[in-house]
């Protein structure tokens, strides 16, 4: 089994890349999806978030409005840290459960773990290789604005994360996602092929 940590920055297009990996046969564990699962109404993480941040970001069905919560949290590094402190332990548990399930079903699996904050995690997670999805800040801003985010909020989100340049320094593979989808897909196919060759040596991130 090969476990790959895939990361980047907001607006670099990680979802596009993970979809290409999925089409090639890789298993995908999306930490954003896990975060949504573990913060469903009345679960432990949900209760702690509401207790710390209040209820202004809750919808009528008591689900978390992630965009509103991000506006509150990403304005303050201390709040970002607190949010991660609440959510990450629950996500780690769910990630481990799914990883073990895949391993039991397919010992030769290639698992792509889409972890936006891979390098910012406060505890290590085992991966064999790291893939960083890169894009220019101009591209990041454009993509975020196309999703309805103001330029000011988009810049704030980008600056709240570790600079892409720092992540690239620790990457085993870098996918440039500034160009056409065909070019991105070609890079994914090349990396997938390399990952499938030979034994990989594990890393802690």
N, C-alpha and C positions, 0 to 999 in steps of 0.2 A: 504494500500500500504506500502511496506517495501522498503527502499532505503539503499543499501549497498555500501560503498566505498571500492573498492578493489585496493590495491597498493602493492608495493614491491620495487625491484630495477632492474636496467637494467640486463637482463640475468637470472632473476629468473623464467621466464616462465609464466608470467601473462596471455598471450594469450591462452596458453594451458588450464589454469584454467577457464578463462572466457568461452571458448568453451564448457567445461564440464557443467558449469552453464547454458549455452544456451540450451544444449541438454536436461536438466532437466526441461526447461520451463521458465527460467528467461529471462527478457529483458536485453539486454546489451547496455550500452552507453559507447563507447570507446573514450576516450578523445584524443588519438593519431589520430583517424580518424576524429574527430571534428577539430583538429588542421590542418589537411590536407585540410579540407573543407574550413575553414575560411582564409587560406593562398593561395587560388587559385589566379592565375594571375589577377592583377588589383583591387582586393578587398582591403579594408582599411589596414588590417594587412600586406598583401603582400607589399603594397606601403611603409609602415613604415619600414618593414624589409629591403627592398632594399635601402631605404634612409639611414638607419643606418649602414648596413653591406656591402653595395655595391652590385655588380652584379656577382661576381666571382662564386657564387654557383648556378646560374640559368642555366637551360637546354636550348636547342634551342627553345623549346616551351614556354619558360619563366616560366615554373613551377620550384618550389624550389627543388633542390637536397638536400634532408634532411641530407644525410650523410656528404656532403661537408659543409653544414651550421653548423652541429654539430661539425665538426672539427674546425671551426672558433669560434663558441660560447663557447664550453665546455673547451676551453683553458684558459678561463678568467671568474671568477665568476661575474664580473661586466657585461660582455656581456651576460652571462646566465640570469642574473636578467633582463636585458633590453629586451631580447627575450621574456621572460615570461610576462613582463609588456605589451608588444605589443600584444601577442597572447591570453593570458588568459581571458581578458575581453570579447573578441569575442567568445571564447569557452564557457564561462559562459552563455552568451546569448543563444547560440545554445543548450546547455545542458538544460536550463530552458524550452525552447520551446519543446524539445523532451519529457522531463519529464511530462510536462502538457498534451501533446498529448497522452502519454501512460496512464496517470491517467484518462483521459476522456474516453478512450477506454476500460480500464480494471482497475477499482478501487482497485481490490485485487492483483495488480501486484507486483512481486518481481523484483526490478530493481537493476542490478549490474552496478555500475559506475566504470569503469576501469580508475583510475586516477593515473598515474605514480608519480606525485608530490603532492599527497594528503596532506602530512604533510608540504610541503613547500609552499603551496598556501598563497598568501598575503592577501586574504580575505576568510572568513569562507564559507563553503558549508555544507548544511544540509545533514546528513546521520544518519540512525538508528543504523547501526553497521559497524565496520571496519574489513576487512579481509586483512591480510598481507601474501603475497606469499614469502616464504623464500627459499634460496638455499645457499650453501657454496660459498665462493669467487672463489674457484677452478672451481666449476660448472659454475658460471657466466662467468668466463674468457673463459672456453672451448666453451660455447655456442656462445659467441660473436666472438671468433676466427673462429668458424665454419661458421659464417655469413660473414667472410672476413675481420673482423676488426683486426688490429695489436694488439699485447698484450699491447703495450704502450698506444694506444688509448683506449683499453678496460679498463685498469686500471684507466685511466684518467676519463672515463665516470662514473665508479663505485664510485670513490672518489669525484666526483662533486655532488653526491647525499647524502642526509642524511643517515647515517649508518643504515643498516638493524636492528641492535640491538636496536636502538632508536625507530624505527617504531614498532617493536615487542612489546615494553613496552606499547604502546598505543592501541594495537590491541585487538579486542574482540575474533577473531579467527586467528590462524596461520596455514597455509598450507605449509608443508615441501615438496618442489618439487625437492629434490635431487634424489629420488628413481625412481622405475619403474612407468610408466603411470598408471598402475592399482592401485597402492597405492595412487597416487595423486587423481585419480578419486574417490576412496573410501572416502578420506577426504572431497572432494567436496560434495559428496552425504550426508555425515553425517551433514555437516554444512548447506546444503540446507534444510534438514529435520528439523534441529533446528530452522532455520530462519522462517520456515513456522508455527512453533508452537507459539501460543500466541501473545499478543501485544508487540511491541518493543518500547522502549523509545528513543526519538531522541537525537542526539548529533550534536554539531557544530564542524566542522574541519577546 
